[in-house]
């Protein structure tokens, strides 16, 4: 807190006062300010007394500092409440399958004589694409299925794979990955692969609330595009 012309105040060391102010409470700050102001008034030069405008300015500064401290306290409370609300919101997703950035598809062996379960996933585009091609690759890097998805609109687009290769045979159970190539005429369109995974747990850390997925991935709430 700056005090106009404190050179005449006996025993006041501005540097030590400023250092100690950082570790005291708001009430202590106000008491210290008032003591300094009274001391300044008692020790002012009678031939050059403090003007009313100076005193008003200093009181206004103290009021501003006090107001900022109260505002910071209020904001801290709001941030804490927001964090709690996000945790509760995220906890409601536990057990659900969420669609988020990822490119892993896991298949299971179907019952004898039955078709494999259809695997749903997604592609997110920043703009329209006239041609989208998706390749599904096995653990060895071999492309087992190529899906010509045709045109797609901006945003999240749903895609489904029937669990079969290009020859119509059921692929072995296991983990597969997919890649996306999107174009619009002669221009390449960037894309984000989206996959479903079950939410196993919710965690709150220094970076905010995260969802722990069954596939071992950690994502934020903003990464969720859809849930089932």
C-alpha positions, -999 to +999 in steps of 0.1 A: +000+000+000+016+033-011+014+062+014+022+096+002+054+111+017+061+087+047+096+100+051+086+119+083+071+089+100+096+078+127+106+041+127+086+031+096+105+010+071+085+007+039+103-023+026+098-044+058+061-033+060+055-044+024+071-078+031+051-085+062+018-074+046+020-105+023+016-129+052-011-111+072-048-113+070-071-086+054-080-073+088-044-069+098-037-051+065-065-026+073-052-021+109-016-015+096-029+009+070-049+029+095-019+031+119+004+043+091-022+069+081-026+082+117+011+083+121+015+103+089-012+128+100+005+132+134+039+137+118+030+158+088+046+191+081+023+219+096+034+242+067+025+215+041-003+195+056-019+165+038-046+175+014-081+160+016-076+146-019-045+127-008-063+111+022-093+102+000-070+086-026-053+065+000-086+053+016-098+045-019-067+024-025-073+004+007-109-001-002-099-014-036-074-039-022-100-052+003-126-055-025-101-075-047-093-099-018-131-105-012-136-110-050-107-135-051-122-154-022-156-155-040-141-167-072-121-194-054-154-207-039-171-207-074-141-226-089-143-252-061-181-256-067-176-259-104-149-286-099-173-306-076-201-302-102-178-316-129-169-346-108-205-354-101-213-350-138-184-372-148-192-399-122-226-404-139-208-417-170-191-446-152-202-478-168-213-461-200-195-464-234-182-430-246-172-420-281-139-401-279-107-397-299-092-431-305-088-457-333-089-491-316-117-516-323-120-549-303-139-579-317-151-610-300-157-644-314-194-648-323-215-678-313-214-707-337-235-700-368-240-663-358-227-631-374-202-611-354-213-581-334-213-549-354-186-525-342-197-488-342-171-460-343-169-425-358-151-400-379-150-362-370-144-337-398-138-300-397-156-296-430-174-315-457-155-344-475-166-358-508-148-390-504-138-409-472-120-442-471-114-462-439-089-490-436-091-515-407-058-530-399-049-561-378-021-564-352+004-574-379-003-542-399-022-560-426-053-542-440-082-566-435-111-544-446-114-512-467-146-492-462-155-466-489-178-444-468-185-419-496-192-383-486-194-371-450-205-338-435-188-316-410-189-328-374-192-363-361-202-391-385-212-426-375-195-456-391-202-494-386-180-524-393-196-559-395-165-576-382-157-592-416-128-588-440-129-577-477-137-613-487-167-615-463-150-638-438-153-632-401-120-618-388-103-635-357-113-620-324-088-594-311-078-557-314-078-538-346-070-502-355-084-480-383-072-451-403-091-425-421-083-407-454-107-379-463-106-356-494-128-330-509-121-328-546-083-324-548-080-312-512-072-333-482-095-330-452-081-336-418-100-361-397-102-373-361-108-411-355-134-417-328-139-450-309-161-463-281-147-474-248-164-479-214-157-455-186-141-473-157-135-445-132-133-407-127-103-389-114-097-353-104-062-339-106-043-307-111-054-306-148-091-311-139-115-340-141-105-370-163-123-402-173-103-434-170-114-457-198-114-495-198-088-495-226-064-477-203-068-443-219-075-411-199-096-384-215-112-351-204-150-344-203-145-322-234-132-352-254-166-370-251-186-368-283-214-392-274-222-419-248-243-450-249 
